[in-house]
């Protein structure tokens, strides 16, 4: 079964908060186990001895555990934090989420969560992990309810103990049933998603069970019970084809850059060379990596120039998609680090991009001024109002800089909504995965009558427009 089919089935079903959607965390929402990020971080910092590392390897090698064995394992892990402030552990997992775990979120799982939320279902993460591990992704996904293994806390510090039974095996099933009773959820009409053999008892509690990337015993249980089975492409390991295609893409970028350099040196037409390189190399890179670009409202990319093109930023792929769509007659604003990226940084500099040091507010304001001048001279400006790539497909907070530029230059704002690039390349990765990037260019927004005192409201309205478009993507032929 495909994730798109599962989403369609959800949207065809009943609405309302009496329907629950219970998601396991490790292996279901994310690829792999969050604890790996914790242990590798400790090893890197020299905080884990060889004996402890050997114990972890033995547990992992043994595989499936029963409730008592898991209780012993997690009990030892929690005991290590006895006496530490609870806030310290929360901050640690927040950092690990941003650095390592967010990039492992399955896009397909994201779409399932959003489908349930759209239907008004009560969405819950039910995990044997601790709340500190799960809380960052719950916040990112907008999930309020968490069923987790709870560490005991007294006066803001961990005692080293665990409250009640860990949510493993029957413990998770009991927790789901108790939650459903307390929140008046009809389990026979509810949904459950999990990957582990220990989750069979939990999945038996719901009427619509789905095995996600299931382990062998769970596959057998799913076949016997007639449960749905979903298999998501791995996020951690790239295939040989993906590696080869990505290498080919960067070779194409290098080749076109050399041709553009030769053209610029022989003709002196630096900008024309940069525009040719940016468009041609992006075309080649997307083709080599198997990335299709599907565009709605493409005429808005050309009919209203000069404009301030706003785009939501999920991935480095966004840049290549915009370069292949806009082609010429534009510059942009990018973070300072982009100027140092091999080849792409040189192209952006040749296109007169303004590079902003986000740690220096004064520098950021000064860097915006050339963009205003470019607009007045008839050149469009491209900018991500979020300021940086998002960790997940979630739309970030919009900053005001791009809107100030448009107001000062009396240029229209053209929203360019992009989706699926998180699936193609996650933050921090350099590998391109094949897929389809969808782009929707919306009608221009006139800012000539905007007032500075109303800017917060206008920015919120534009962000809401992006969010509505992402939530209800326009079909072919729609406006």
Secondary structure, DSSP 8 states (H G I E B T S, - for coil): --HHHHHHHHHTS--STTSEEEE--BTTTBSS-HHHHHHHHHHHTT-S-HHHHHHHHHHHHH----HHHHHHHHHHHHHTTTTSBHHHHHHHHHHHIIIIIGGGB-HHHHHHHHHHHHTT-EEEEEEEEEHHHHHHHHHHHT--EEEEEEEEEETTEEEEEEESS-SSTHHHHHHHHHHHHHTT--GGG-EEEE-SGGGHHHHTTSSEEEEES--HHHHHHHHHHT-EEE----SSS--HHHHHHHHHHHHHHHHHHHHHHHHHHHH--HHHHHHHHHHHHHHHHHHHTTEEEEEESGGGGTTT-SEEEEE----THHHHHHHHHH-SSEEEEEEGGGGGSTTHHHHHHHTT-EEE-TT-HHHHHHHHHHHHHHHHTT-EEEE-TTSS--SSSS-----SHHHHHHHHHT-EEEEEEEESHHHHS-TT------EEEEEEEEEEE--TT--GGGHHHHHHHHHHHHHHHHHS---TT--
